[in-house]
C-alpha cells in the first residue's frame, strides 16, 4: 500500500511541477511591474544577471548573493 500511495503522490508532484515550469519566455519585464524596486533589484542581481552573463560569475568567481 505504501508503494501505491508513493506512486500517486509522485505523479501528482510531477504534474504540479510541470505546470510551474515555463516553456517559453513571458512577454513581461521589470518595467511592467509596479513598485518594490528593492525586490526587483535583488531578483535581477541574484537570478537574472548570473544567467545572462555567467562567464563573469564563473571566471571572476563572483557569487550572486
N, C-alpha and C positions, 0 to 999 in steps of 0.2 A: 504494500500500500504506500509506503514511503516513496518508493520509486515512481509510482503513478502520480503522486502529488508533485514530486520534484519536476517531472516532465511537464506537467501542466503549468507550473509556475515559470519554468524556463521558457516555455512557449509564449506565455503572456509577457514576460520580461522582454524577450526578443522583439515582440510586436510593439511594445511600448517604446523601446529604444529606437526601433526602425522609424517610428513616427516623429521622433525628435531630431533625426539626422537630416540636415539639409542636403538635397541632391543638386541644387543649383544656388548660385549666389542671389540673395534677395536684392531687389532693386530699392535699397534704402541706404542712407548714410547717416553719419552722426549729425549732419545739418538738419535732417528730418526729425530728430529727437529733441524735444524742448527741455531745457533745464538740466540741472545737476551736471555741470561742466566737469566737476572733480571726478565723478564716476566715469564719465566718458573718457577723460584723460587716463585714468587708471586702466580701463579696458584697452585703450589704444596702446599704452606702453607695455602692458602685460601680455597681450594676446596678438594684437594686430601687427605691430612693428616686428616682433620676432618671426612672424610668418611671412611678412613682406620682404624683410632683409635678414634672413637667417645667417648669412655669412658674417655680418657684423657681430652677432651674438656668439657665433662659434669661434671665429678667428680671433677675436679680441677677448674672448672669454667673459664677455659682458653678460650678465644674467638679468632677465626681467624680474622685477621684484614681485 
